[in-house]
Amino acid sequence: MEKVRLNNLCNEAIKIIRETGEFLKEEFGKVSSEEIETKSLNSLVSYVDKTSEKKLVAGLSALLPGSVFLTEEETIQKEKGDLVWIIDPLDGTTNFLHRIPVFAISVALQEKGETILGIVLEVVGGECYHAIKGEGAFLNGTKIKVSNSNEIGNCLIATGFPYYDFSMESSYFEAFNYFMHHTRGLRRMGAAAVDLAYVASGRFDLYFEYSLQAWDLAAGAFLVQEAGGKVSDFKGGQDYLFSGEIIAGNTAIFEHSFPIIKKAFQKD
């Protein structure tokens, strides 16, 4: 897709995402326990997630006719196509339902399997991150870069605790234990898109987690790459979107941390 069209598309998509974010803010704190569904162990959903997704799909469909969607709540039938929107309408649902103000909308666009656009809106703070292929990453219009840390002892690490898939629990805590003892600390925000956006903007130096979905990662991982960072799965490959395993950080800290995480998870 030509750059002028992609830039215009990005600007219009941000408007749709911000409008949907206003809906999320209006509903924040209003969802009752009776309105919460359990999809699977510790995987929650409400009318808010579904309505948010419908708003995004309607707006983005009109913006890019012929595009198809990969979405978390499956409010639209999956189809195949060259242009695919990958959407998480409310990343951090558990935070949202517990009235913790850390949640986001995550939207990525792929063309023939390659991500060309990523947008993450951290809803309550109003921070909108976006990246366009080859043009870098931005926060509310200002260019951002990953951190320049090169000493693990000076780093702040982001992660996500296992909460429904405990198959690699021991490996996870082996890696966690290393970072607990060798860094300034670890943070668990509860929203992968926010974690990755914070890596892209240099707030976190590294992020790792397993058992995620493509819609959790697509936009945020792209932000990190366009902000000068490095992203891989636990084997060092590029299958993080569909393997659900991700390491993302600035190059120096990634190179230091990757062997530690790879070794911890090799037994699994």
Salt bridges, closest charged atoms under 4 A:
GLU12 OE2 - LYS15 NZ 3.21
GLU22 OE2 - LYS25 NZ 3.16
GLU37 OE2 - LYS50 NZ 3.10
GLU72 OE2 - LYS39 NZ 3.46
GLU73 OE1 - LYS39 NZ 3.34
GLU74 OE2 - LYS78 NZ 3.43
GLU114 OE2 - LYS133 NZ 2.86
GLU127 OE2 - ARG203 NH2 2.81
GLU174 OE1 - LYS267 NZ 2.83
GLU255 OE2 - LYS230 NZ 2.43
